């Protein structure tokens, strides 16, 4: 079952949510600049 995870683009620094399946490494592309320099951000619990 896919979850929503937060990602950040290292190129344009925008943050966005994408479906994420634990254990599966997929290549991510930034929806803004089409860069593949996208890192997953761990959700910070307040
Ligand atoms: Zn970007």
PDB file of the backbone (N, CA, C, O) and the ligand in Angstrom, with CONECT records:
HET     ZN  A 101       1
ATOM      1  N   UNK A   1       0.854  -1.203   0.000  1.00  0.00           N
ATOM      2  CA  UNK A   1       0.000   0.000   0.000  1.00  0.00           C
ATOM      3  C   UNK A   1       0.886   1.247   0.000  1.00  0.00           C
ATOM      4  O   UNK A   1       1.798   1.373   0.817  1.00  0.00           O
ATOM      5  N   UNK A   2       0.614   2.132  -0.892  1.00  0.00           N
ATOM      6  CA  UNK A   2       1.447   3.334  -1.017  1.00  0.00           C
ATOM      7  C   UNK A   2       1.053   4.370   0.024  1.00  0.00           C
ATOM      8  O   UNK A   2      -0.114   4.516   0.388  1.00  0.00           O
ATOM      9  N   UNK A   3       2.066   5.078   0.485  1.00  0.00           N
ATOM     10  CA  UNK A   3       1.838   6.165   1.420  1.00  0.00           C
ATOM     11  C   UNK A   3       2.219   7.471   0.727  1.00  0.00           C
ATOM     12  O   UNK A   3       2.866   7.481  -0.319  1.00  0.00           O
ATOM     13  N   UNK A   4       1.799   8.555   1.341  1.00  0.00           N
ATOM     14  CA  UNK A   4       2.253   9.850   0.855  1.00  0.00           C
ATOM     15  C   UNK A   4       3.513  10.214   1.607  1.00  0.00           C
ATOM     16  O   UNK A   4       3.545  10.152   2.836  1.00  0.00           O
ATOM     17  N   UNK A   5       4.536  10.588   0.894  1.00  0.00           N
ATOM     18  CA  UNK A   5       5.761  11.035   1.536  1.00  0.00           C
ATOM     19  C   UNK A   5       6.133  12.398   0.975  1.00  0.00           C
ATOM     20  O   UNK A   5       5.777  12.761  -0.146  1.00  0.00           O
ATOM     21  N   UNK A   6       6.855  13.128   1.793  1.00  0.00           N
ATOM     22  CA  UNK A   6       7.234  14.467   1.375  1.00  0.00           C
ATOM     23  C   UNK A   6       8.615  14.420   0.739  1.00  0.00           C
ATOM     24  O   UNK A   6       9.523  13.755   1.236  1.00  0.00           O
ATOM     25  N   UNK A   7       8.753  15.123  -0.345  1.00  0.00           N
ATOM     26  CA  UNK A   7      10.023  15.175  -1.065  1.00  0.00           C
ATOM     27  C   UNK A   7      10.439  16.620  -1.266  1.00  0.00           C
ATOM     28  O   UNK A   7       9.616  17.535  -1.281  1.00  0.00           O
ATOM     29  N   UNK A   8      11.734  16.794  -1.417  1.00  0.00           N
ATOM     30  CA  UNK A   8      12.246  18.130  -1.672  1.00  0.00           C
ATOM     31  C   UNK A   8      13.204  18.081  -2.844  1.00  0.00           C
ATOM     32  O   UNK A   8      14.051  17.193  -2.944  1.00  0.00           O
ATOM     33  N   UNK A   9      13.054  19.039  -3.713  1.00  0.00           N
ATOM     34  CA  UNK A   9      13.938  19.132  -4.858  1.00  0.00           C
ATOM     35  C   UNK A   9      15.181  19.920  -4.457  1.00  0.00           C
ATOM     36  O   UNK A   9      15.071  21.021  -3.917  1.00  0.00           O
ATOM     37  N   UNK A  10      16.347  19.370  -4.716  1.00  0.00           N
ATOM     38  CA  UNK A  10      17.596  20.038  -4.350  1.00  0.00           C
ATOM     39  C   UNK A  10      17.989  21.105  -5.365  1.00  0.00           C
ATOM     40  O   UNK A  10      18.926  21.872  -5.145  1.00  0.00           O
ATOM     41  N   UNK A  11      17.296  21.143  -6.427  1.00  0.00           N
ATOM     42  CA  UNK A  11      17.636  22.113  -7.469  1.00  0.00           C
ATOM     43  C   UNK A  11      16.845  23.414  -7.285  1.00  0.00           C
ATOM     44  O   UNK A  11      17.421  24.501  -7.238  1.00  0.00           O
ATOM     45  N   UNK A  12      15.509  23.282  -7.182  1.00  0.00           N
ATOM     46  CA  UNK A  12      14.691  24.489  -7.034  1.00  0.00           C
ATOM     47  C   UNK A  12      14.189  24.644  -5.606  1.00  0.00           C
ATOM     48  O   UNK A  12      13.505  25.616  -5.285  1.00  0.00           O
ATOM     49  N   UNK A  13      14.530  23.679  -4.742  1.00  0.00           N
ATOM     50  CA  UNK A  13      14.208  23.726  -3.318  1.00  0.00           C
ATOM     51  C   UNK A  13      12.709  23.692  -3.023  1.00  0.00           C
ATOM     52  O   UNK A  13      12.286  24.060  -1.927  1.00  0.00           O
ATOM     53  N   UNK A  14      11.924  23.265  -3.968  1.00  0.00           N
ATOM     54  CA  UNK A  14      10.495  23.168  -3.695  1.00  0.00           C
ATOM     55  C   UNK A  14      10.185  21.841  -3.006  1.00  0.00           C
ATOM     56  O   UNK A  14      10.874  20.841  -3.208  1.00  0.00           O
ATOM     57  N   UNK A  15       9.145  21.857  -2.201  1.00  0.00           N
ATOM     58  CA  UNK A  15       8.729  20.652  -1.499  1.00  0.00           C
ATOM     59  C   UNK A  15       7.379  20.203  -2.035  1.00  0.00           C
ATOM     60  O   UNK A  15       6.520  21.017  -2.371  1.00  0.00           O
ATOM     61  N   UNK A  16       7.214  18.887  -2.106  1.00  0.00           N
ATOM     62  CA  UNK A  16       5.977  18.350  -2.651  1.00  0.00           C
ATOM     63  C   UNK A  16       5.774  16.955  -2.119  1.00  0.00           C
ATOM     64  O   UNK A  16       6.716  16.315  -1.652  1.00  0.00           O
ATOM     65  N   UNK A  17       4.535  16.478  -2.188  1.00  0.00           N
ATOM     66  CA  UNK A  17       4.214  15.137  -1.730  1.00  0.00           C
ATOM     67  C   UNK A  17       3.990  14.212  -2.916  1.00  0.00           C
ATOM     68  O   UNK A  17       3.360  14.581  -3.907  1.00  0.00           O
ATOM     69  N   UNK A  18       4.523  13.000  -2.788  1.00  0.00           N
ATOM     70  CA  UNK A  18       4.336  12.002  -3.825  1.00  0.00           C
ATOM     71  C   UNK A  18       4.005  10.682  -3.151  1.00  0.00           C
ATOM     72  O   UNK A  18       4.388  10.457  -2.003  1.00  0.00           O
ATOM     73  N   UNK A  19       3.304   9.815  -3.850  1.00  0.00           N
ATOM     74  CA  UNK A  19       3.070   8.475  -3.313  1.00  0.00           C
ATOM     75  C   UNK A  19       4.391   7.733  -3.147  1.00  0.00           C
ATOM     76  O   UNK A  19       5.265   7.795  -4.013  1.00  0.00           O
ATOM     77  N   UNK A  20       4.522   7.049  -2.052  1.00  0.00           N
ATOM     78  CA  UNK A  20       5.771   6.370  -1.741  1.00  0.00           C
ATOM     79  C   UNK A  20       5.472   4.975  -1.218  1.00  0.00           C
ATOM     80  O   UNK A  20       4.666   4.809  -0.303  1.00  0.00           O
ATOM     81  N   UNK A  21       6.115   3.982  -1.793  1.00  0.00           N
ATOM     82  CA  UNK A  21       5.961   2.614  -1.326  1.00  0.00           C
ATOM     83  C   UNK A  21       7.193   2.210  -0.549  1.00  0.00           C
ATOM     84  O   UNK A  21       8.287   2.168  -1.112  1.00  0.00           O
ATOM     85  N   UNK A  22       7.043   1.908   0.745  1.00  0.00           N
ATOM     86  CA  UNK A  22       8.210   1.519   1.544  1.00  0.00           C
ATOM     87  C   UNK A  22       8.916   0.309   0.952  1.00  0.00           C
ATOM     88  O   UNK A  22       8.277  -0.666   0.555  1.00  0.00           O
ATOM     89  N   UNK A  23      10.245   0.385   0.897  1.00  0.00           N
ATOM     90  CA  UNK A  23      11.036  -0.725   0.383  1.00  0.00           C
ATOM     91  C   UNK A  23      11.279  -0.651  -1.107  1.00  0.00           C
ATOM     92  O   UNK A  23      12.077  -1.415  -1.648  1.00  0.00           O
ATOM     93  N   UNK A  24      10.601   0.258  -1.769  1.00  0.00           N
ATOM     94  CA  UNK A  24      10.768   0.390  -3.213  1.00  0.00           C
ATOM     95  C   UNK A  24      11.483   1.704  -3.519  1.00  0.00           C
ATOM     96  O   UNK A  24      11.023   2.783  -3.147  1.00  0.00           O
ATOM     97  N   UNK A  25      12.600   1.587  -4.195  1.00  0.00           N
ATOM     98  CA  UNK A  25      13.326   2.790  -4.577  1.00  0.00           C
ATOM     99  C   UNK A  25      12.951   3.164  -6.010  1.00  0.00           C
ATOM    100  O   UNK A  25      13.218   2.430  -6.962  1.00  0.00           O
ATOM    101  N   UNK A  26      12.345   4.296  -6.121  1.00  0.00           N
ATOM    102  CA  UNK A  26      11.957   4.764  -7.451  1.00  0.00           C
ATOM    103  C   UNK A  26      12.647   6.077  -7.730  1.00  0.00           C
ATOM    104  O   UNK A  26      12.939   6.841  -6.811  1.00  0.00           O
ATOM    105  N   UNK A  27      12.903   6.336  -8.976  1.00  0.00           N
ATOM    106  CA  UNK A  27      13.484   7.611  -9.332  1.00  0.00           C
ATOM    107  C   UNK A  27      12.388   8.666  -9.338  1.00  0.00           C
ATOM    108  O   UNK A  27      11.313   8.486  -9.911  1.00  0.00           O
ATOM    109  N   UNK A  28      12.703   9.764  -8.682  1.00  0.00           N
ATOM    110  CA  UNK A  28      11.722  10.836  -8.563  1.00  0.00           C
ATOM    111  C   UNK A  28      12.109  12.014  -9.429  1.00  0.00           C
ATOM    112  O   UNK A  28      13.289  12.317  -9.609  1.00  0.00           O
ATOM    113  N   UNK A  29      11.120  12.654  -9.948  1.00  0.00           N
ATOM    114  CA  UNK A  29      11.357  13.840 -10.760  1.00  0.00           C
ATOM    115  C   UNK A  29      10.570  15.001 -10.189  1.00  0.00           C
ATOM    116  O   UNK A  29       9.397  14.868  -9.839  1.00  0.00           O
ATOM    117  N   UNK A  30      11.227  16.130 -10.100  1.00  0.00           N
ATOM    118  CA  UNK A  30      10.576  17.323  -9.578  1.00  0.00           C
ATOM    119  C   UNK A  30       9.474  17.789 -10.523  1.00  0.00           C
ATOM    120  O   UNK A  30       9.711  17.941 -11.722  1.00  0.00           O
ATOM    121  N   UNK A  31       8.266  18.018  -9.997  1.00  0.00           N
ATOM    122  CA  UNK A  31       7.180  18.492 -10.854  1.00  0.00           C
ATOM    123  C   UNK A  31       7.381  19.923 -11.330  1.00  0.00           C
ATOM    124  O   UNK A  31       6.730  20.364 -12.276  1.00  0.00           O
ATOM    125  N   UNK A  32       8.277  20.643 -10.677  1.00  0.00           N
ATOM    126  CA  UNK A  32       8.493  22.043 -11.057  1.00  0.00           C
ATOM    127  C   UNK A  32       9.571  22.210 -12.121  1.00  0.00           C
ATOM    128  O   UNK A  32       9.371  22.904 -13.118  1.00  0.00           O
ATOM    129  N   UNK A  33      10.724  21.565 -11.898  1.00  0.00           N
ATOM    130  CA  UNK A  33      11.856  21.816 -12.792  1.00  0.00           C
ATOM    131  C   UNK A  33      12.329  20.549 -13.505  1.00  0.00           C
ATOM    132  O   UNK A  33      13.307  20.590 -14.251  1.00  0.00           O
ATOM    133  N   UNK A  34      11.649  19.434 -13.285  1.00  0.00           N
ATOM    134  CA  UNK A  34      11.980  18.164 -13.937  1.00  0.00           C
ATOM    135  C   UNK A  34      13.352  17.624 -13.570  1.00  0.00           C
ATOM    136  O   UNK A  34      13.876  16.734 -14.240  1.00  0.00           O
ATOM    137  N   UNK A  35      13.935  18.165 -12.501  1.00  0.00           N
ATOM    138  CA  UNK A  35      15.208  17.634 -12.032  1.00  0.00           C
ATOM    139  C   UNK A  35      14.986  16.309 -11.325  1.00  0.00           C
ATOM    140  O   UNK A  35      13.932  16.081 -10.731  1.00  0.00           O
ATOM    141  N   UNK A  36      15.986  15.432 -11.391  1.00  0.00           N
ATOM    142  CA  UNK A  36      15.858  14.187 -10.634  1.00  0.00           C
ATOM    143  C   UNK A  36      16.640  14.251  -9.330  1.00  0.00           C
ATOM    144  O   UNK A  36      16.856  13.227  -8.682  1.00  0.00           O
ATOM    145  N   UNK A  37      17.060  15.440  -8.947  1.00  0.00           N
ATOM    146  CA  UNK A  37      17.746  15.613  -7.656  1.00  0.00           C
ATOM    147  C   UNK A  37      16.707  15.815  -6.568  1.00  0.00           C
ATOM    148  O   UNK A  37      16.583  16.895  -5.991  1.00  0.00           O
ATOM    149  N   UNK A  38      15.973  14.761  -6.305  1.00  0.00           N
ATOM    150  CA  UNK A  38      14.880  14.826  -5.343  1.00  0.00           C
ATOM    151  C   UNK A  38      15.190  13.944  -4.155  1.00  0.00           C
ATOM    152  O   UNK A  38      15.545  12.775  -4.310  1.00  0.00           O
ATOM    153  N   UNK A  39      15.056  14.501  -2.979  1.00  0.00           N
ATOM    154  CA  UNK A  39      15.308  13.765  -1.746  1.00  0.00           C
ATOM    155  C   UNK A  39      14.020  13.618  -0.955  1.00  0.00           C
ATOM    156  O   UNK A  39      13.173  14.510  -0.926  1.00  0.00           O
ATOM    157  N   UNK A  40      13.905  12.480  -0.325  1.00  0.00           N
ATOM    158  CA  UNK A  40      12.744  12.296   0.541  1.00  0.00           C
ATOM    159  C   UNK A  40      13.015  12.963   1.886  1.00  0.00           C
ATOM    160  O   UNK A  40      14.121  12.893   2.422  1.00  0.00           O
ATOM    161  N   UNK A  41      12.006  13.593   2.403  1.00  0.00           N
ATOM    162  CA  UNK A  41      12.120  14.250   3.702  1.00  0.00           C
ATOM    163  C   UNK A  41      11.353  13.424   4.712  1.00  0.00           C
ATOM    164  O   UNK A  41      10.208  13.036   4.481  1.00  0.00           O
ATOM    165  N   UNK A  42      11.989  13.163   5.819  1.00  0.00           N
ATOM    166  CA  UNK A  42      11.276  12.456   6.879  1.00  0.00           C
ATOM    167  C   UNK A  42      10.272  13.389   7.515  1.00  0.00           C
ATOM    168  O   UNK A  42      10.590  14.522   7.875  1.00  0.00           O
ATOM    169  N   UNK A  43       9.079  12.904   7.647  1.00  0.00           N
ATOM    170  CA  UNK A  43       8.028  13.726   8.242  1.00  0.00           C
ATOM    171  C   UNK A  43       8.370  14.065   9.685  1.00  0.00           C
ATOM    172  O   UNK A  43       8.598  13.177  10.507  1.00  0.00           O
ATOM    173  N   UNK A  44       8.403  15.328   9.974  1.00  0.00           N
ATOM    174  CA  UNK A  44       8.723  15.733  11.349  1.00  0.00           C
ATOM    175  C   UNK A  44       7.454  15.813  12.167  1.00  0.00           C
ATOM    176  O   UNK A  44       6.523  16.549  11.842  1.00  0.00           O
ATOM    177  N   UNK A  45       7.440  15.045  13.227  1.00  0.00           N
ATOM    178  CA  UNK A  45       6.273  15.060  14.109  1.00  0.00           C
ATOM    179  C   UNK A  45       6.440  16.154  15.144  1.00  0.00           C
ATOM    180  O   UNK A  45       7.498  16.323  15.750  1.00  0.00           O
ATOM    181  N   UNK A  46       5.371  16.878  15.319  1.00  0.00           N
ATOM    182  CA  UNK A  46       5.458  18.004  16.248  1.00  0.00           C
ATOM    183  C   UNK A  46       5.101  17.553  17.657  1.00  0.00           C
ATOM    184  O   UNK A  46       5.116  18.360  18.586  1.00  0.00           O
TER     185      UNK A  46
HETATM  186 ZN    ZN A 101      12.816  21.288  -8.762  1.00  0.00          ZN
END
